[in-house]
């Protein structure tokens, strides 16, 4: 029975592409659709009744997840949640090997490994059913992406009939397949035999070559999955549900839209989801402590954080507004992220550009120049009355007046 899920949460020295939003909050705790990114993965895990333990594995300081674990333990009493801290970044498989005793405690017949930074419909029940049907040792979640972006991911070649993985290449240089690694795996305990042999190969390589470090770092993709594809029992489950990565700060905007749409379709009365009206175009999430003037118009795909104040005549669309933010009369916020404590002056305009939900890049080419698709105002930025910010990123505590376009304001 699948009784555990391990979630790879990374650490502070990774997730740099999420800056400036990760300057004051770890990426996996950043709220999309009103909840931390990590919470969406836990909600998916909670749909599998046999899972009794969730292990978060990363190299953030222990204190980072203390409050999150306390709150999530109340929300998900069906499983215990623990944080296992790597003493340094051990790679996507090094931590699994380092904590193998904790993972194998209680003899789970199989366990999930989930990347915390994917935004997905997480079809975990379907992955389990494929695992059982094929009597597999490992099943990987696969998803199709456009050929032009496939090489940014792990690429899978599988038997079209049996779905057995026959070849795996991480971020190949030439096109191999547009079926890519979706960052969710179900393994049985024999995965540790494969990790052990990869570890052994590394020790031997280090003995022969002083340039190879004999450390505990192991990469699930290059060191393990490539080997696994040469054995029997490794299958892919291809999802047609939504899937994207949350890598850049801008990618939180399409992720917010996808999770809000999912919530709206599955539970229209979910706490925080605002009812449709002339001023609310669903889905819109509003924290119960936020104050919204009745003449403001919000949505679709908008999240408003705790204690934020949205003034009269304001228009907000396709955006994330975090806590303690103030958007004053007549201001307009489109395809943007306003971090904690941002103030937007009257009649100001903050805008990015529309990004397709299935597009895997948030950078656009505008008049031949690469620009940020999403405008991002970091913590405590103040935008003056009638100012205009377009396709720009503003770092914390800056004050902006006038017009800013295609810029990074440091
Ligand atoms: N515990 C731990 N330790 N977690 C880590 C470490 C580490 O040293 N390094 C990365 N992670 C976590 C990240 O936080 C993220 O959740 C996940 O592992 C994968 O991150 P990356 O190593 O940055 O890989 P990637 O996102 O470029 O690509 C991976 O994910 C794609 C799907 O999202 C690969 O597995 C690709 O093949 C895959 O398509």
Boltz pocket constraint, residues with backbone or C-beta under 6 A from the ligand:
constraints:
  - pocket:
      binder: B
      contacts: [[A, 7], [A, 8], [A, 9], [A, 10], [A, 11], [A, 14], [A, 57], [A, 58], [A, 59], [A, 86], [A, 88], [A, 89], [A, 90], [A, 91], [A, 92], [A, 95], [A, 114], [A, 115], [A, 116], [A, 117], [A, 118], [A, 152], [A, 153], [A, 154], [A, 155], [A, 170], [A, 171], [A, 180], [A, 181], [A, 182], [A, 183], [A, 221], [A, 245]]
      max_distance: 6.0
